[in-house]
Amino acid sequence: MNDIQQLVQRVVDELVESGAERGLQVAVYRNGEQVADAVAGVADPETGRPVTPDTPFYCYSVGKGATSTVAHMLVERGLFGYDTPIVDLWPEFGAHGKEAATVRHALTHTVGVPGIPADTTPEDLCDWDKMCAAIADAEPWWEPGTKIAYHAYPFGYIVGEIVRRTTGKPISRVLREEVAAPLGITDEIYFGVPESELGRLAKLEDMEGSAEMLASMPDDSPFFKLGPRQVTPTAEFGNRHDILMADIPAGGKMSARAVARMYAALVDEVDGVRLVSPARLREISAGAVSGVDEIMGFPTTWALGYSVGRLGADPQETKSVLGIGGVGGSFACADTATGVTWALTKNRLTAGFEAAEQISEIVTKAVEED
């Protein structure tokens, strides 16, 4: 992988020069060592502020990887288990027949409360207690563990409240103390961004035509079952200061370098830090569930908190890859078989993962040729 830095830099430069992207970061680690750290373009088109390696991007559900990592560290410490009923930790969650729901169900998107109330506002999302109360009181769409659907917003609040109930701390603080500080990335990975740091974030922008496309979608389309129109992850939504500063662990604000480093410390040792044991990592990978997503209608496979499979590849043939992408095309993952982790973060919200797929191909080829 000697020339991976040059290969990745060339791709991100071309993506910006072609006008396909505005600003990007790509970081690659192998066996705990950073082998690429490439940036291109601007973080803020209005001021021309360039992207730097430490620029945090709101990369939406890429943050679920950090949420899951925090949970696994607490399981390792014995605060709860994967098969612990959520009601044991959060009694209110058992309302309307959800008593059987476990931490495992929450991590695999099978708990049965994938939606949030149709009248949820951005301000509501910033109100931790209000969102947790609404989700705890939700009627399950199915018996926990029997079906699967992406829990776009509830995932973060459910796992985050489990963390809060067992540690007494908000998940943002646990992320900072237990993950970011040991890895030296406290100013590059957040759920809620401190007000003093807001000026460092990349500004999001919608891909041309995406606002019109959203506007033309009917209110009853499956997409809006995940979250109503007023909290749909657009650039305008993702640039709001209240949203950026709030603990919404269904998403995260982070640099590519930080999240790739986190995944590296999940699968290997990084500067003396390993976040979970090899045995825990095997359990995370082995605990996968597959099925057809009840809302979106496509096949899906989840390990404990991470999606399974290489971008653009069959999950069953690339089971060793754990990661998750976010709305807009950012992506981060780890390959437990090769020890390679990588992340791409960007500020133009595209409909697909074309940029990340290019990086995935480069990384996969470099590993094969090594």
C-alpha angles and dihedrals in degrees: 000000000000096000097039092108092057093044093050093044091052092052096048091046091051092048091055096040091051091054092241092115136025104203133352145173128200125186128180129191130187124191090344096310125109111239101170136026111169131168135179140173133012132317092203119027092195095060099023090235105168126232111255127188091260097049109122117223125198095235097172115215094014080085091067086076089062092045090054093045091056089051093051092050090054092047088052089052091053099246090129140339133237090253095046109123109245089228089065088064100027110025096188091063091075094074118129096014102311094124092112094055112117137193087257090057090051092050094048097047091244099110092104106238103094096150137063127216113293091235095055112136130199087254090056091054088058091054104085098188093046093051093045091049092050093049093045090052095045120119110239117246089216140359106290112265097016101092138021134228131154108265094209099179104007093060091069097045094045096049091038093053091048087054092047094048093050100040102027088231133102111256091245089063093046090050090051097046101037104032113015100041097049090047095046095241103111092130095045107052126051146148094199113025117219111246090241090061099048093098091063096059123104114249113240122226131189121242111252111278096012095109090052091047091052091047091054094053114101118244091243096056114126091246092066091053087073091055132343121260094263092061098040110136102254129146092259091052093045094050094055111117093219091054092046092050096045128094101247101151093183081084139022144209111226150133120253088240092056098048093043088051091050091053089045090056089048093059101028144002117288114194090331095315124115116172099201136012122260088249091054090049090053090051092049090052096043095051095077126145126195133195146118113295107248093217106033097032099224130117113267137182125198130185116196098308101335133080115247127234142040117283109274093005134104109271090217090058096043100040092144092070116091123179147100139236130214137223107279097039107281114139141180132181149154130224107213091194097056102026090235121137128177141172137195120196125182141168103221107086105224126183094236142031099251095133093047091047089056090053091046090055093049093049094045092049093047091053092048092050095045 
